Amino acid sequence: MLKQNQLSSAHDLTSWEVQEVIRLYQEEGWGCRRIGERFGRSKDKIRRVLQKEGVALRPPGTAYLKSNPDERFWTHVEKLEGCWNWKSSTSPFGHGMFKLSKDNLVFAHRYSWCLFNGEIPDGMQVLHKCDNPRCVNPDHLFLGTQATNVQDMVNKGRAKGGSFRGSNNPKAKLTEGQVEEIKDRYEQGEAARLLYEEYGISKAHFYRIVNNTAWR
């Protein structure tokens, strides 16, 4: 029996580390990439360790099905004295994007609001007091309508020269969240016609969105 600090003959990990790799994979639902980051190894190395230990591997990309999303969320957040900044991927508008599950991408600041305050009422948006789109500090967030969002932008001087972009345009039919949903669903293979009819926009407008010539 190997002691905790002895290397396994099959891996350059200690016996304890091997058991921890297996536990994180099977019980916590972590993916090989995340486990590799924990132990300073590549995801391929972790896969080989699991295979040598006789662990049945999940199909790639399914780690999210078992992992706790609330715990994963905070691994992407850097809590500073004021703002809590999102460290991972962002939307074209700078808002943090959180992969809640394999096929469900949500705004990080909206997810944070829900964690602390419950569901967001229909027709309401989650806005930033700090004007920092990466921030997920619940104390820096507040609820408002589209009109509130536009007025807040004007009050903070972000409507320079009368320019209103994206959902800041009072005539906008879509929010940033809906635009991201359209792009994501289209990339997943949903039919264009069904999407532009569902969201009440023209075919031309739809293709400007997915081709990034609108809402940039």
Secondary structure as UniProt FT lines:
FT   TURN            4..5
FT   TURN            9..10
FT   HELIX           15..26
FT   HELIX           32..39
FT   HELIX           43..52
FT   TURN            53..54
FT   TURN            60..61
FT   HELIX           63..65
FT   HELIX           69..74
FT   TURN            75..76
FT   STRAND          77..79
FT   STRAND          84..86
FT   TURN            92..93
FT   STRAND          96..101
FT   TURN            102..103
FT   STRAND          104..107
FT   HELIX           108..117
FT   TURN            122..123
FT   STRAND          125..128
FT   TURN            133..134
FT   HELIX           138..140
FT   STRAND          141..144
FT   HELIX           146..155
FT   TURN            156..157
FT   HELIX           160..162
FT   HELIX           166..168
FT   TURN            170..171
FT   HELIX           176..187
FT   TURN            188..189
FT   HELIX           192..198
FT   TURN            199..200
FT   HELIX           203..210
FT   TURN            211..212
//
